Amino acid sequence: MSLTVTTWSLEQTAPGDLRPAAAPDGDVTIVRAEIPSPEFSRFLYASVGGDIRWIDRLSLTYAQWQEHLTKPGVETWVAYDKGTPAGYVELAARDDGDVEVVYFGLIPAFRGRRIGGHLLSYGVRRSWDLAERWPELPSTKRVWVHTCSKDGEHAMDNYLRRGFKLFDTEVSQERDVPTPGPWPGA
C-alpha cells in the first residue's frame, strides 16, 4: 500500500531569525549528550519516532550509529522533565557552514506540555554557535530542517513559530509501513 508524503524544507539564514519559545513550567532541563552512545541515541530515535513512522535508522548497526555520532559537528541535545528523557534534537554540521536539525521530537508521553518549542529553540541556538564547540568547522551560515506529513501534527507550526521560512516542498509516494512503536511488538 502506498502513502502520499509531503516534505517541507525550512531554513533560517541568520541567528536573529530565531523566535524562541518560552521555557515550559516545571523542572525541564536540556543537556548535551557529549559521549557518543549508540544505545542511547537509538533509544531516543525509536521512542520519539516510533509512532510517526521513523524507520530509516532502525536497521543501522551499532558500528553505523557509532560512526555517525562521532562525526565532527554531530550533537544530541536531550530534554529532561524531572530527570526523565522527554525528547531530543540532533544537529549535524555540513562542510559549507550549514547545520541541519536532523531529528527533533518528543516522546509521546511528553507531547502537549510546551516542551517542544523550548527544545527546538534551544537546539537552533546551539546550531548557530556550533563552531564555538567545533573549531575545525566553519561558522554557521544557515540552519535548516525538513519535516513531513508523517511527523506530529504540530511540527510544521512549531518550525514556523520559531522563525523558519519554507524554501522547498516535495510530494512523493512511499510504501506504508506499520508504526513500529519504540520497540518491535509495542
C-alpha positions as CSV (number, residue, x, y, z in Angstrom):
1,M,0.0,0.0,0.0
2,S,1.2,3.5,-0.9
3,L,1.3,6.6,1.3
4,T,1.5,10.2,-0.1
5,V,4.1,12.1,1.8
6,T,4.6,15.9,1.6
7,T,8.1,17.0,2.8
8,W,8.7,20.7,3.6
9,S,12.3,22.1,3.9
10,L,12.7,25.2,6.0
11,E,15.6,27.4,6.9
12,Q,17.0,30.2,9.0
13,T,19.7,32.3,7.4
14,A,20.7,34.5,10.4
15,P,20.7,34.0,14.2
16,G,18.2,36.8,14.5
17,D,15.7,34.7,12.6
18,L,15.1,32.6,15.7
19,R,11.9,33.5,17.6
20,P,12.4,31.4,20.8
21,A,9.6,29.8,22.7
22,A,9.2,30.4,26.4
23,A,10.5,27.8,28.8
24,P,7.8,25.5,30.0
25,D,6.7,25.3,33.6
26,G,8.3,22.7,35.8
27,D,11.7,21.1,36.0
28,V,12.7,20.9,32.4
29,T,16.4,20.9,31.5
30,I,18.3,20.4,28.3
31,V,21.7,18.7,28.3
32,R,24.1,17.8,25.5
33,A,24.8,14.0,25.4
34,E,28.6,14.6,24.9
35,I,29.6,10.9,25.0
36,P,28.5,9.2,21.7
37,S,26.2,6.4,22.8
38,P,24.6,4.3,20.0
39,E,22.3,2.7,22.7
40,F,21.0,6.0,24.0
41,S,20.7,7.6,20.5
42,R,18.7,4.6,19.3
43,F,16.5,4.7,22.3
44,L,15.7,8.4,21.7
45,Y,15.2,7.8,17.9
46,A,12.8,4.8,18.5
47,S,11.0,6.4,21.4
48,V,10.3,9.7,19.7
49,G,9.7,8.4,16.2
50,G,8.1,5.0,16.8
51,D,4.5,6.2,16.5
52,I,5.2,8.5,13.5
53,R,6.9,6.1,11.1
54,W,10.6,6.9,11.8
55,I,12.1,3.7,10.4
56,D,15.2,4.7,8.4
57,R,17.7,4.3,11.2
58,L,16.2,1.2,12.8
59,S,18.3,-1.1,10.7
60,L,21.6,0.6,11.4
61,T,24.2,-1.5,13.1
62,Y,26.0,-0.4,16.3
63,A,29.0,0.5,14.3
64,Q,27.0,2.6,11.9
65,W,25.4,4.5,14.8
66,Q,28.9,5.0,16.3
67,E,30.4,6.2,13.1
68,H,27.6,8.8,12.7
69,L,27.7,10.0,16.3
70,T,31.4,10.6,16.3
71,K,31.5,12.9,13.2
72,P,32.6,16.4,13.9
73,G,29.6,18.7,14.4
74,V,27.1,16.0,15.3
75,E,25.4,16.8,18.6
76,T,22.5,15.4,20.5
77,W,20.7,17.7,22.9
78,V,18.2,15.9,25.3
79,A,15.3,17.5,27.1
80,Y,14.6,16.0,30.6
81,D,11.5,16.5,32.6
82,K,12.2,15.9,36.2
83,G,15.2,13.7,35.2
84,T,13.3,11.6,32.6
85,P,14.2,11.9,28.9
86,A,11.4,13.7,27.2
87,G,12.8,14.3,23.7
88,Y,15.8,15.3,21.7
89,V,17.2,17.4,18.9
90,E,20.1,16.1,16.8
91,L,22.3,18.5,14.9
92,A,24.7,17.8,12.1
93,A,27.2,20.3,10.6
94,R,27.8,20.3,6.9
95,D,31.1,21.3,5.2
96,D,29.6,24.5,3.8
97,G,28.5,26.1,7.1
98,D,25.0,24.6,7.0
99,V,23.7,22.9,10.2
100,E,20.9,20.5,9.8
101,V,18.4,19.8,12.5
102,V,18.4,16.1,11.6
103,Y,15.9,14.8,14.1
104,F,13.8,16.6,16.6
105,G,10.8,15.5,18.7
106,L,9.3,14.4,21.9
107,I,8.5,11.0,23.4
108,P,4.7,10.7,23.1
109,A,4.0,11.0,26.9
110,F,5.7,14.4,26.9
111,R,3.9,16.0,24.0
112,G,1.5,18.8,24.7
113,R,3.4,20.1,27.7
114,R,5.1,23.1,25.9
115,I,8.5,21.3,25.9
116,G,8.8,21.1,22.1
117,G,9.0,24.8,21.3
118,H,11.5,25.3,24.1
119,L,13.7,22.3,23.0
120,L,13.6,23.4,19.3
121,S,14.6,27.0,20.3
122,Y,17.5,25.6,22.3
123,G,18.6,23.3,19.5
124,V,18.5,26.1,17.0
125,R,20.6,28.4,19.3
126,R,23.1,25.6,19.6
127,S,23.1,25.3,15.8
128,W,24.1,28.9,15.5
129,D,27.0,28.6,18.0
130,L,28.1,25.1,16.9
131,A,31.5,26.2,15.6
132,E,32.4,27.5,19.1
133,R,32.4,23.9,20.2
134,W,33.9,22.5,17.0
135,P,36.6,25.0,16.0
136,E,37.6,22.9,12.9
137,L,34.2,23.7,11.4
138,P,33.2,26.9,9.6
139,S,30.8,29.3,11.3
140,T,27.2,28.5,10.8
141,K,25.7,30.3,7.8
142,R,22.3,28.6,7.7
143,V,20.2,26.3,9.9
144,W,17.8,24.1,8.1
145,V,15.3,21.3,8.7
146,H,12.8,19.2,6.9
147,T,9.5,18.0,8.2
148,C,6.9,15.9,6.6
149,S,3.2,15.0,6.7
150,K,4.1,11.9,8.7
151,D,5.5,14.0,11.6
152,G,3.5,15.2,14.5
153,E,0.5,17.4,13.8
154,H,2.2,20.5,15.4
155,A,5.6,20.1,13.9
156,M,5.3,22.5,10.9
157,D,3.6,25.2,13.1
158,N,6.4,24.9,15.7
159,Y,9.1,25.5,13.0
160,L,7.2,28.4,11.5
161,R,6.7,30.0,15.0
162,R,10.5,29.6,15.7
163,G,11.2,31.7,12.6
164,F,11.9,29.1,10.0
165,K,11.0,30.0,6.4
166,L,9.8,27.5,3.8
167,F,12.2,27.0,0.8
168,D,11.1,23.8,-0.8
169,T,8.2,21.3,-0.9
170,E,8.2,17.8,-2.4
171,V,5.4,15.3,-2.7
172,S,6.3,11.6,-3.0
173,Q,4.8,8.2,-2.7
174,E,6.2,5.9,0.0
175,R,5.4,2.3,1.0
176,D,3.1,2.5,4.0
177,V,4.6,0.6,6.9
178,P,3.1,-0.3,10.2
179,T,4.0,2.0,13.0
180,P,6.6,0.1,15.0
181,G,6.4,1.9,18.3
182,P,9.5,2.2,20.4
183,W,10.3,-1.5,20.1
184,P,9.1,-4.4,17.9
185,G,5.7,-5.6,19.0
186,A,4.9,-2.4,21.0
